[in-house]
Amino acid sequence: MIVKENKVLGEKYYRFVHSSGLPVYVCPKNHETAFAAVAVKYGSCDNRLPVNDGYVTVPDGTAHFLEHKMFENPDGTDAFETFTKNGGDANAFTSFERTEYIFSCTENFYINLKTLLQMVFTPHFTKESVDKEQGIIGQEIKMYEDDADWRALLGMLEGMYVNNPVRKDIAGTVDSIAEITPEMLYDIHKVFYHPSNTVLCICGKVDPEEVKKVCDECLEYYPKTDIDLPDIFEPSEVNTKRTVAKLKIGMPQFALGIKEALPVKEDDDLKRSAEHAIILQLLFGSSGEFYCDNYESGLISDRFSYSYYNSRDWSYISIEGVADDPEKVAEAVKDEIAKRKSTFFTKEEFLRAKKVIYATECLSFNSTSETANRLASAALEGCDMFDYASVIQNTGYEDVKERFMKGYDMEKSCISIVFPEDE
């Protein structure tokens, strides 16, 4: 069992790889609430299944559909009920690049951990239950069609990307999920839910040796299928510069995306993320010139936000919010970027922004759920979360400036606007 410690952060974790192939991370923390997550490297973008020497395309929404079905136990009981009976609060989510099953509790942790592992690695699908779930998820899909946040984000991704499946709705469509069968779910589970393609991350008042005992009790090794899928060709240009939708909302909502070139193999993911975090803090941080001026003028609201997203197959900057005139916000963003490409921020401004990002990183360890989730994200990406704080500290002014100058190309941007329906 390997012990990794970061003395600056005052944190450590234990890591071991179970005989089943499952990597396990345990971060002891003297909190009353313990949190556990099994993260699977399988999300909505993984729409191809290896078969013999090739692959088959699976319906959009299959990863999300499978997530729903994993809570049904072979004996017909519902895993949610089992967690509740033992004081566990369970949930799950599917993103573009992973599926995660989680629970938190203040008692009966190892009992709940056993339930989690048995649930994730023991599939049970029947035609009757799949047919029933198709109706349930169909209603969920229709519900998200009325969600302005989601519609703005999806419109932005559809506008930015031409071929990459990140442009597709995570839940799929009513027609696509109608194609899902129990046999298909079993085949996908066998390939993508192999323990070696997942990670178990735990944070709280937990003993790593007891965790290992639970893993021994619940898991066994079974043959792994190689996951080797061809790359998707994605042009550098955006699909379209503007998308529009209408919903019953009070004010226009927008998502402005800037498409970025995929990382090269020599690029360090943590360093890249740190540089983008500092750049976005410099450009749009709440104490900065852009935010203060445009908030005071009423152009943007307190719902203005920004993020950098990077996965194995896509990379983009997102700027989101609610505004009377989203097009004018996009112009203000474009002007700010052009201005800073002409006259970049000073070293003093850079150092202040870096301190904000570093402090935010340190504060994230106060939460057991955030610690476990970020451990899982880093592990699936082949990174170490404990290294990120040091990477931020060691990020240099010239590297950040170069990253900004080479990227943030508004010619590769798309704005998605959700307007209020006409009265």
N, C-alpha and C positions, 0 to 999 in steps of 0.2 A: 504494500500500500504506500503510495507516494504522498508526502505532505508538502504542500506549497504554501509559503507564508509571505505576506507583504507587510513588513514591519511599519512602513510609513502609514499604510491604511489601518493597521492593527487588525488585519483579517488573515484567516488561513482556511484552506480546504484540504480534505483528504480525497485522493483519487485512486480508484482501482478499476481494472477491467474484469468483470465477472467471467467465469468459464463459458457462459452462454455467448459471450462477445459483447455484452452490454457495458459501455463505459459509465462509471458511477462517480459523481462528485458530491461530497458532503461538506457543507460549510457550517460548522458549529457556531451557534449564536445564542446568547442567553436571553431569548425572547419567549414569551408565553406561547405564541403562535408559531407552529412549525409549518413549513410549506414544502411540497414536493411536486416535481414536474417530470413527466416523461415526454420528451420532444422527439418527434419522428421527422427525419429528413425527407419529407414527402408533403408537398403542398399542391395548390391548384395549378401551378405552372408545370408540374410533372404529369403531363397528359399523355405520356407514351410509356408502354409497358414492354420490357424486354421479353421476347419470345424466340426461343432457339437462337438463330444467328441474326435475327432482326428485331423488329418491335411492332406493336400495334398501337394505334391511337385510341385512347379511352374517352368517353364522353366528358364534356366540360362539367365541372361540379362534382366529379367522382370523389376527390379527396375529402371534400366537405361532407358528402353523403356518407362516406365510410366513417368519418368522425362520429356522426350521429349514431350509426349502427353499433359502434364498439361498446356502448353502454348496456346493450342487451346481453345478458349472461346465457350460457348454454342451458341452464335449468329453467329459463323463462323469466327469471327475476330481473329487476332493474338495478343496475349498479348504483344509481343515484340513491335509491332507497337504502342500500347497504351502507353507503357512506354516511347518510343522515343518521341511521341507527347507531353508528359508532362515533357520532360527533364530528364527522367530516363534512366540509363544504366543498363540493367537487364541481368542476366545470371543464370545458375544453374549447379550443378554437382552431380554426384552419386559416392560415395565411397563404400568401403566394408561394412561400418556400418551405413551410413546415406545418405539421399538425402537433398540437400540444395538449396533453391531458394533465390536469392539475387538481390538487386538493390542499386544503389547509385545515388545521385542527389544533386544539389545546390539550387533547387527551387521545388515547388509543392510536397513537401515530403508527405503530408497526402493524396494527390490524388494518388500518386504512391503507398503508403502503402495500400490504398483501393484496388487498382488493384492487388497487390501482394496477399492479403488475399482472395479476390474473386477468383483469379486464382487457388491458392493452394487448397482451400476447396470446389470448385465447379467443379467437374469432368464432362467431356463431351467426350465420345468416340463413334465413329461409325466404322462400318466394313470398309468403304471406306478409312477413315483416318488412320486406323490401317494398312490396306494393303499398303497404300502409305508409311507410316513410316517404315515398314519392309524393303522396298527397300532403303530408305535413311540410316537407321542404318546399313543395310548390307554393304553399301559402307564405312561407318565409321569404321566398324569392319575390313574390308580389309585394310583400311588406317593404322590402329594401328598395323597391322601385319608387317608393314614396319618401325615401330618406335622402334629404338634400345633401348631407355630407358625403354619403356614399356615391350618389349620382354625380356630384362634382368631381370626386376623385376618379371614378371610373371613366367619366368623359375625358378627363385629362390623360389617362393612360391610353385610352382608345385613340386619342389624338396624337400622342407622342410615338406610339409603337405601331409598326406595320405588321410584323410576323410574330413577335414574342407573345406567348400566352398570358403574360402579365396584363394584357389589354382585355382579357376575358373576366367576367364576373366570377368570383371565387365559388359562389353557390351554383353556377351554371344557369341553365334556363329550364323551364318546365319541360320542354321537348327533349333537352339533352339528358336530364336525369331519368326520363322515362326509358332510356336505353340501358340503364344499369341493371345487372342481374346478380344473384348471389354468387354464381361461378366467377364472375368478373371480380367481385369484391374479395373472394378467397385468393384468387391469383395475385391481386395487387398486395394483399396483406402478406402473402408468402414472400414476396420480393422486397417490398419497402419497409415492412414492419419487422424485419429481422433485427434482433437485438444490436447487432453491430452497426445498423443504420439508424439507431436511436441513441438517446442519452438520458440517464436519470440524474436529476439535480435536486438536491435537498438542502434546505437551510433552516436552522432552528436548534432547539435543545435536543440533539439527536446523536446517538453513538454510531460511528461508522461500522463497527464490528457487528452491531445488531442489524444494521442495514444489510450487510453482507449475508447474514443468516437468513433474512427474509428472501433475498435474491436466490440463495441456494434452495430454499423451499419452493419457490414459485417458478424458477426458470431452468430450462435445460437447453443444451446446444442443439440446433438443427441446421441442416445444410444451407449455406448461403448462395443466393443467385447473384452473379455479378451484375451491377447496375452500370451499364456502359451505353449511354445514349448519345446520338449525334448532336453536334451543336446546331443551334438555330441561326440562320442568317438573318441579321437585323441591320438594315441600312442606318447610317448615321443621321440621316434627315428624318424629320418628323412626318407622320402620316398626314396631319392637317394642323393648321395654326390656331384653330378655334372650333370649339364644339358648344352647342347650346341645348338646354332642356328647360322645361317649364313644370313647376309644381305649385301646390298650394302653400306658399311660404310668404312671410312678411317682407323680407328684403332679399335682394340678389345675393347668391352665394357663389364663390369662385374657388378654383384650384388652378394655379399657374405652375406648370412643370417645365423644367429645363433638362433636356435629355443630355446625358453625359456619356462619353465613350467608355466602353467596358474596361475594367482594370486589366493591365497587362500582367503576365505571370510574375514579373519582377516587382510589382507594386505590392506594398505591405498594406493589408486591409485596415489594420488599426491606425496606421499612420495616415492613410487616406481619410479615414473617418474623423480623426482628430483635426486634420487640416480643414476639412469642410465645416466641422462644428465651429471652429474659430472664425472662419470666413463668414459664416451665417450670423454669428454673434456680432461681428464687426459691422456687417451690412444692415441687419434688421433687429438687433437687440433692443430691448425696451428702454434702455438708457441712451441709445444712440441717436444720431441726428435724424436719420430717415424716419424712425418710429415716432420720435417726439414731434417733429414738424408735421407729419401727416396725420398723427392722432389728434393734435391740437386743431388742425384745419378741418377735421371730420372726414377726411378721405378714407382712413382706416378706423377700425374699432378695436376693442380689447380682445376680439376673437381672431385677430391677425396672428398667424403662426407660420413656422418654417421648419423644414426638416431635410435631412439628406438620407436617401435610401440606397443601399448597395447590396446586391445579391450576386450569385454566380453568373447570372445571365442578363442582368439589367442594372442600371445605375442612373439615378436622377435626383434633382433638387425639387422640392415642392414648397410652394408658398400659397397659403390658404387663408380664407377669411370671409367676412360678410361686409358688403359695401354697397352704397347707392350706385356707384359707378365703377364696376370691376375693371372695365377697359382703361379707365384713368389710373387705377392702381397699377395695372400692368405697365402702363407708360412710365409711371413714377419709378417702378422697379427697374425698368430698362434704362432710364436716365441715371439712376443711382449706380448701376453696374458700369455704364459708360463713363461716368464721372470718376469712379474708383479705378477704372482701367487707365485713365489718364493720370490721376493723382491718387496713388494707393495710400492706405492708412499709415500713420506714423508708427514707429516701433513702440512708443508709449501706449498708443491705442491697442496695438497688437498684444502687448503684455497684459493690459487690463482684461481684454477679451479672453486670453488664455487662462487667467486666474478664475474667471467666471466658469469656464468649461471644466477646469480642474476641480473647483469647489462643488459643482453639480455632480461630477463623477463621484467624489468622496461621499456626498450626502446620499447617493443611491444605495449605499450599503446599510443604511438604517432600516431598510425594509427587507424582511425575509423573502417576500414574494418577488420583489424586484431583483434581489441578489440571485435567487434560484433561476429566474427567467433569463437573466443576463448571462449567467453561467451556461445555461443551455444554448442560448443563441451563439455565444462565442465558441462553445465546443463543437457545434454542428458546422461552424465555419472554419474549424481548424485553428482557432485562436485561443488565447488565454485571457480571460476578463481581467485578471489581476495585473496584466501588463499594460492595460489601457491608460491608467493614471500616469505611469512612467512615460508612456509614449506622448501623452499630452505635455508633460513637463519638458520633454526633450524636443518638442516640435519647434522648429526655427522660423524666424521671420521670413527669410528668403524662400524657404520651402512653401510656406503659406501663400506668399505673393506669387510664386511661380504657378502653383495650383490654380489660383484665381485667374491669372492672366491667360492660362491655356484653356480654361473652361469657361463656364457661365456665359455661353454663347446664346444670346436671345434669338438668333436665327434658328436655333434648334429648340424652340419653346412652343408650348401650346397652352392656351387658356381655355378652361372649361367653366362655363357660367350656367347656373341654374337660376332662371328668372321666375318671379311670381307670376302665376297664371293671371291673365287679364280678367278683371272683374266683370 
